Amino acid sequence: MKSSHQIELTAGLFLLLAIAALVFLAMQATDRGVASGPTYEISATFSNVGGLKPRAKVSMGGVTIGMVESIGLDSDTFDARVTMRISERYDNLPEDTSASILTAGILGDQYVGLEPGGSPEPLHDGDRILITNSAVVLEQLIGRYLFNTDGDDE
């Protein structure tokens, strides 16, 4: 009888340790972005954000420097307004930095890629990036290729 309780206790402890290990791995695998540490906010408007989602990474030169905080519609221009949180370690981005919506791999997630400009003035909290390149819509590319059009009406 005592042996049966000991086996059940051992199995229960093993199960609890397995669940704790899975929770730990899940926490390590999730992209926490730049949430740890101070950040500042910048925004950019795009005519098309494609499949970009909040919490997508913001990178420069392949290094993640922030994350997309929110995506909304600008009621004046009817463009998509993307708000980003950038780590304060990167508080010297030139004010003429450009932003593009890029895709990681062929079928990968979309993210915002930043390219630094040459201005000596840096972006500050609440500033807006003016130079943007919208997401490439695969269906439009395929349509242009199939029908051999370059988008000009003649």
N, C-alpha and C positions, 0 to 999 in steps of 0.2 A: 504494500500500500504506500509506504514511504517512497519507494522508488518511482511510483507513478506520479506522485506530486512533484518530485524532483525533476522528472522529465518535462512535466507541464510547465514548471517554473523556468527551466532552462529554455524551452521552446518560446515561452512568452518573452523572456529577456532578449533572445535572439531576434524575435519579431520586432520588438521595440528598437533595438539597435539598427536593424535593417531600415525601418521607417525613418529614424533619425538620419541615417546616412543618405537616404533618398532626398529628404528635405534639404540637407546640406548641399548635395549636388545640384538640386534645383535652384537653390539660392545662388550658387556659384555660376551656374550656366546662364542665368538671366542677365540681360544687358542693363546694368544700372546706370549707364551713361556717365555723366559728369556730376551726378547728384551729390557726390561727396565733395565738399569744399565750396568756397564762394564762387558765384557765377555772375555774369552780366547778360542783359538781354539785348538782342538785335533782331531786326526783322527784314524781310524782303518780299516783294510781290512778284508773282509768276502768272503768266497767262494760263498755264496748265501744270498742275503738280503731279499728274499721273497717279501712281499708287503710293505716293509718299504718305507716311503715317506719323502721328505724334510718337515720340520716343525714338524716331529714326536717328541715326548718327549724323553728326556734322563733322566733316573731316577736311583737313588741309594737308596736302602732300602725303596722303595715306595714313595720317595720324588723326585719331579721333580727338577733337577738341571741344565737342559739345554735343547737344542733342536738340531735336525739334521739340519744342514745348507745345505748340498748338498750330492748327491750320484753320483759317477762316476766310470768309469772303469779304473783300473790301467793298463796302456799299457804294463808294463813289466811282471806282473804276471797274468793278465787277471782276477783278482779278483775285487770285488766291493770295492771301497774306499769310506767310509762314513766319512764326515767331520762334526764335532759337535761343537757347541758353548756352553761353560759351564760358568755359572755365576762365577764371581771372588770371591764371598763369599765362593766358594768351590775350592780354589786354592791350597789345600793341599792333593789332591788325590795322593796316592802312585804311583810311576812309574810302578809297577807291577800290576796295576789294570787290571781286565779282563772285556771284553765287550761281551754281548750276545744279540741277537735279540730275543725278547720275544713277546708274544701275550697277549693283555688285554682281558681276557675271552675266550670263545670258538670261537666266530666269531668276536672278537674285532680287533682294530687297532694294528699294530705292533709298537714296540718302542725299544730303546736301553736301556738295563739294565746294570749298572756297578757294579762290586763287587770289593771292595778295597783289595789290597794285603797287604803285611807286610813291604814293603821297606820304609826306612826312607826318601828317596829322593822323592820329589813330581813331578808330571807331570807339564811341562811348556808349554807356548804358542807355538804351532807348533809341539809338540811331538806326537808320534804315540803309540797307545796301541797295544802291540804285542800278547797278549793272547785273542783270540776271539772264540766265538761259533756262527756258522751261524744259520740262521732261520731253523726251522723244517718245512719240506715240507709235508703237510698232505697227498698228493697223494703217496709219497714214503712210509710213515708209513702204509697207508692202503694196498699198494701193498705187503709190507713185511708181514703184518698180514695175508692177504688172501692167499699168496703163501708160508707162513711159511718159509721165508728166512731171514737170518741175514746179507745178503750182501756179504758173502764169497762165492767164486766160488770153487767148488770142482771137 
